[in-house]
Amino acid sequence: MSQFFQIHPENPQSRLIKQAVELIRQGGVAVIPTDCSYALACRIGDKKATETIQRIRQLDQKHNFTLLCRDFSELSTFAKVENTYFRVLKAHTPGAFTFILPATREVPRLLMHPKKRTIGIRVPDNAIAMALLEEMGEPLMTSSLIMPGDDLPLSDPYDIRQTLEHQLDLVIDGGYCGFEATTVIDLTEEVPELIRQGVGDASAILG
């Protein structure tokens, strides 16, 4: 049975943030709000929790997981940022974009694309997500809460709790935070490639 925390979207209660982080550190799988939609989250490199998320979403091994980072500096610890794309990333973080980049050695192998050695990276523009990341002191491994067969993420915390309460350890109710996933852009080649159109307007990046 999952715990259910109601956290203020603009002024997150530090006591609840600390409790949420403790649950995640102990191997818990949580649903957290972001600036686009609710997402599944766990500790980076936690094999069992990652497998739970794969099972909930029915993901295959080629899925690019996303690391939610606090800032650009943390992002560049886990992904290799070529000079060509430095400005693009700076201009669009924080924001509604997930960037596929070559992973550094800091990224656990189970999170990388098995052949391409890539990882999804993003910096959220959401007070609760940022408070969780500050308390964690490291990125969170995340995946959009899109259920098998659905096109859009689940958006109601009470529905999420009812649907997944036996598979999750925590649901954070951060109010309405949108119901569309991030825009995903692959920056591993010379020309940026749009992988998924979501909230973010990619026209400035794609030219």
Order of alpha helices (4+ residues) and beta strands (2+ residues): beta-alpha-beta-beta-alpha-beta-alpha-alpha-beta-beta-alpha-beta-alpha-beta-beta-beta-alpha
